[in-house]
Amino acid sequence: MGAAPDNNKGISRRFAYLLTVAVILLPLIFPVGMPVSVTPWVEKAFQEVESLQPGDKVLVSFDYSPQGAAEIQPAAEAIFRHLMEKDIQVITVAFLAEGNRFPGILMAPWEEKGKVYGEDFIHLGFVSGFETGVAALLADIPGTCPVDSRNQSVTSYPIMEGVNSVQDCAMFLGISGGTPGPQEYVRQMARFEGVKIVTVVVSALVPTVEPYLASGQVAGLVGGLKGAAEYESVMGYAGKATANMDAQSFAHLLVIGLIIAGNISLFATQKRER
């Protein structure tokens, strides 16, 4: 049997670990903005939001849990930023209990920047029943949610003036990590004409949305962390999704580099021994 390999030869394991940590952390702190190819459905999602006019109302559902947030929260942040920059009035709701916390997280920084709760955005809270809840809210928003997440009458807020159903909104944006998701959105939105559907989903759900894109029932799609990075790229800024994709790309390049360096070191050692 051959001798055991000398652990002191080649690349130090500790050095490889430290290099990996550095390569992942640095892009997260200082995003580079590596080029990403933008898929047509992300471009379409961006254009649908871009076509909205100041004062238009958009109904946004947050239907994902903390487990899915790492993948789709950056997309939610990017689109919410786009809506705020265009002075769109955003009405949010959660059809999944775990998603009820995310609208407040997105709204808080914008309140600090001068946006006004009840005028620029409002969170209606959690609506139970999954697809039944979706159907009820789309048809009668103030009837399904008479009070908002702050326990105030929704009709007391300026943003809710003239809003009775989703038909009074220019767009429905569904952000989903599972159920309810695109299938439920499409089924229940079929009753309302002229309201575009844009959806943000985890990567695993992208194949289920593609038929709706082909049929025109869904106007735009942002899928997973890569889709979020694409959306940021189209917007022209480097946010959390871009930073995460940079870290992932650099980590992949490092692994390839370590494999190549390790093999070169191995061949050189074998040559010396011969």
C-alpha positions in Angstrom: 0.0 0.0 0.0 1.2 3.5 -0.7 2.1 6.0 2.0 -0.5 8.2 3.4 -0.5 11.7 1.8 1.4 14.4 3.6 -1.2 16.9 5.0 1.5 19.6 4.9 1.8 19.4 1.1 -0.4 21.3 -1.3 -3.0 23.8 -0.3 -3.5 24.4 3.4 -7.0 23.4 4.4 -7.2 26.3 6.9 -6.1 28.7 4.1 -8.8 27.3 1.8 -11.5 27.8 4.5 -10.4 31.4 5.2 -10.2 32.2 1.5 -13.8 30.8 1.0 -15.1 32.9 3.9 -13.5 36.0 2.4 -14.7 35.3 -1.1 -18.3 35.0 0.1 -18.3 37.9 2.6 -16.7 40.6 0.5 -19.3 40.6 -2.3 -22.0 40.6 0.3 -20.5 43.8 1.8 -19.3 45.4 -1.4 -21.5 44.1 -4.3 -19.7 43.9 -7.6 -22.7 43.6 -9.9 -21.5 40.7 -12.1 -23.5 40.7 -15.4 -26.6 38.5 -15.4 -28.7 37.6 -18.4 -32.2 39.0 -18.0 -35.0 36.5 -18.9 -37.9 37.8 -20.9 -40.4 37.2 -18.1 -38.4 39.3 -15.7 -38.1 42.0 -18.3 -41.9 41.8 -18.8 -42.5 42.1 -15.0 -40.3 45.2 -14.9 -42.1 46.8 -17.8 -45.5 46.1 -16.3 -44.5 47.9 -13.1 -42.8 50.6 -15.1 -46.0 51.3 -17.1 -47.9 52.1 -14.0 -48.8 55.7 -13.4 -48.3 57.7 -10.1 -51.4 57.2 -8.0 -52.2 53.8 -9.4 -53.1 51.1 -6.9 -51.4 47.7 -6.7 -52.6 44.8 -4.5 -49.7 42.7 -3.2 -50.0 39.4 -1.4 -47.1 38.1 0.8 -47.6 34.3 0.8 -44.2 32.9 2.0 -42.6 31.8 5.2 -39.2 32.8 6.7 -37.8 29.6 5.1 -38.6 31.0 1.7 -37.7 34.5 2.5 -34.0 34.1 1.8 -34.8 33.3 -1.8 -37.6 35.7 -2.6 -37.5 38.6 0.0 -34.8 40.3 -2.2 -37.2 40.3 -5.1 -40.0 41.7 -2.9 -37.7 44.5 -1.8 -36.6 45.3 -5.4 -40.2 45.5 -6.7 -41.4 47.4 -3.6 -38.6 49.9 -4.2 -39.7 50.2 -7.8 -43.3 50.8 -6.8 -42.3 53.4 -4.2 -40.0 55.3 -6.6 -42.9 55.6 -9.0 -45.3 56.8 -6.3 -47.6 53.8 -6.7 -50.1 53.2 -3.9 -49.6 49.7 -2.5 -52.2 47.7 -0.6 -50.7 44.6 1.0 -52.2 41.4 2.4 -51.0 38.0 3.5 -52.9 34.8 2.7 -50.3 32.8 4.6 -50.0 33.5 8.3 -46.1 33.4 8.2 -46.1 36.1 5.5 -47.9 38.6 7.7 -44.7 40.1 9.1 -43.0 41.0 5.8 -45.0 44.0 4.6 -44.1 45.9 7.7 -40.4 45.1 7.2 -40.6 46.6 3.7 -42.7 49.6 4.7 -40.6 50.7 7.7 -37.6 52.1 5.8 -39.8 54.0 3.4 -41.8 55.6 6.3 -38.4 56.9 7.6 -37.9 58.4 4.1 -41.2 60.3 4.2 -43.7 57.9 2.8 -47.0 57.9 4.8 -48.8 54.8 6.0 -52.4 55.0 4.9 -51.6 57.2 1.9 -48.7 55.6 0.1 -49.3 52.0 1.4 -51.4 50.0 3.8 -51.2 46.4 5.2 -54.6 44.8 5.6 -53.2 41.9 7.7 -53.7 38.1 7.4 -56.7 36.6 5.6 -57.2 32.9 6.4 -58.7 30.2 4.2 -56.0 30.0 1.5 -57.8 30.0 -1.9 -61.1 30.8 -0.2 -59.5 33.8 1.4 -58.0 34.9 -1.9 -61.5 34.7 -3.6 -63.2 36.6 -0.8 -60.6 39.4 -0.6 -60.4 39.9 -4.4 -64.1 40.4 -4.6 -64.6 42.5 -1.5 -61.5 44.1 0.0 -63.1 46.3 2.8 -65.7 43.6 3.6 -63.1 40.9 4.0 -60.7 43.2 5.9 -62.7 45.8 7.7 -59.7 46.8 9.8 -56.0 46.9 8.9 -52.9 45.4 10.6 -53.0 48.4 13.0 -56.6 47.7 14.0 -58.0 50.8 12.3 -60.9 50.9 9.9 -59.6 50.5 6.4 -62.1 53.0 5.0 -60.6 55.7 7.2 -57.4 55.7 5.1 -57.1 57.9 2.0 -55.4 55.0 0.1 -58.6 53.0 0.3 -60.9 55.6 -1.2 -62.7 54.1 -4.1 -61.3 50.6 -3.5 -63.9 47.9 -3.3 -62.4 45.0 -5.1 -59.2 44.1 -7.0 -61.0 45.5 -10.1 -60.2 48.9 -8.7 -56.4 48.1 -8.8 -54.1 48.3 -11.8 -52.2 45.2 -10.9 -52.2 42.2 -8.6 -48.7 41.1 -7.4 -48.5 37.7 -5.8 -45.3 36.8 -3.9 -45.5 33.1 -3.1 -43.3 30.3 -1.7 -45.9 27.6 -2.3 -49.6 27.7 -1.5 -51.5 29.9 -2.1 -49.5 30.6 -5.3 -49.8 31.3 -9.0 -52.4 28.6 -9.6 -54.8 30.1 -7.0 -54.0 33.6 -8.1 -54.9 32.8 -11.8 -58.0 30.9 -10.9 -59.4 33.6 -8.8 -58.3 36.6 -10.9 -60.0 35.1 -13.9 -63.2 37.0 -12.8 -61.6 40.4 -13.1 -60.8 41.9 -16.5 -58.0 44.3 -17.1 -56.0 43.7 -14.0 -52.5 42.4 -14.8 -51.0 39.6 -12.7 -47.3 39.6 -11.9 -45.9 37.0 -9.6 -42.7 36.4 -7.6 -42.0 32.7 -6.7 -39.3 30.5 -5.4 -37.2 28.8 -8.1 -38.9 25.5 -7.7 -42.3 27.0 -8.8 -41.0 28.6 -12.0 -42.0 25.7 -14.2 -45.6 25.8 -12.9 -45.9 29.4 -13.9 -44.5 29.1 -17.4 -47.8 27.8 -19.0 -49.6 30.9 -17.5 -46.9 33.2 -19.1 -47.4 31.5 -22.4 -51.1 31.9 -22.3 -50.9 35.5 -21.1 -52.7 34.9 -17.8 -49.6 36.0 -16.0 -48.0 39.1 -17.3 -44.6 38.8 -15.7 -42.5 36.5 -13.4 -39.6 37.0 -11.1 -38.2 33.5 -10.1 -36.0 33.1 -7.1 -32.8 34.9 -6.2 -31.5 35.0 -9.7 -34.7 36.5 -10.9 -34.4 39.2 -8.2 -30.8 39.9 -9.3 -32.1 40.3 -12.9 -34.8 42.7 -11.7 -32.2 44.8 -9.9 -30.0 44.7 -13.0 -32.9 46.1 -15.1 -33.5 48.8 -12.4 -29.9 49.7 -12.6 -28.8 49.1 -9.0 -27.0 46.5 -6.9 -29.1 45.3 -4.0 -29.3 42.2 -1.8 -30.0 39.8 -4.7 -27.0 41.1 -6.7 -24.8 40.8 -3.6 -25.9 37.2 -3.0 -25.5 36.2 -6.7 -22.0 37.8 -6.6 -21.1 35.8 -3.5 -22.4 32.6 -5.1 -20.5 33.2 -8.4 -17.2 34.0 -6.7 -17.6 30.9 -4.5 -18.1 28.8 -7.6 -15.0 30.4 -9.2 -13.0 29.7 -6.1 -14.0 26.1 -6.0 -12.9 25.7 -9.6 -9.7 27.5 -8.9 -8.9 25.3 -5.8 -9.6 22.1 -7.8 -7.2 23.2 -10.5 -4.6 24.3 -8.0 -5.0 21.0 -6.1 -4.5 18.9 -9.2 -1.4 21.0 -10.3 0.1 20.5 -6.8 -0.7 16.7 -6.9 0.9 16.2 -10.3 4.0 18.2 -9.3 4.4 16.1 -6.1 4.0 12.8 -8.0 6.6 14.0 -10.6 9.1 14.9 -7.9 8.6 11.5 -6.2 9.2 9.7 -9.5 
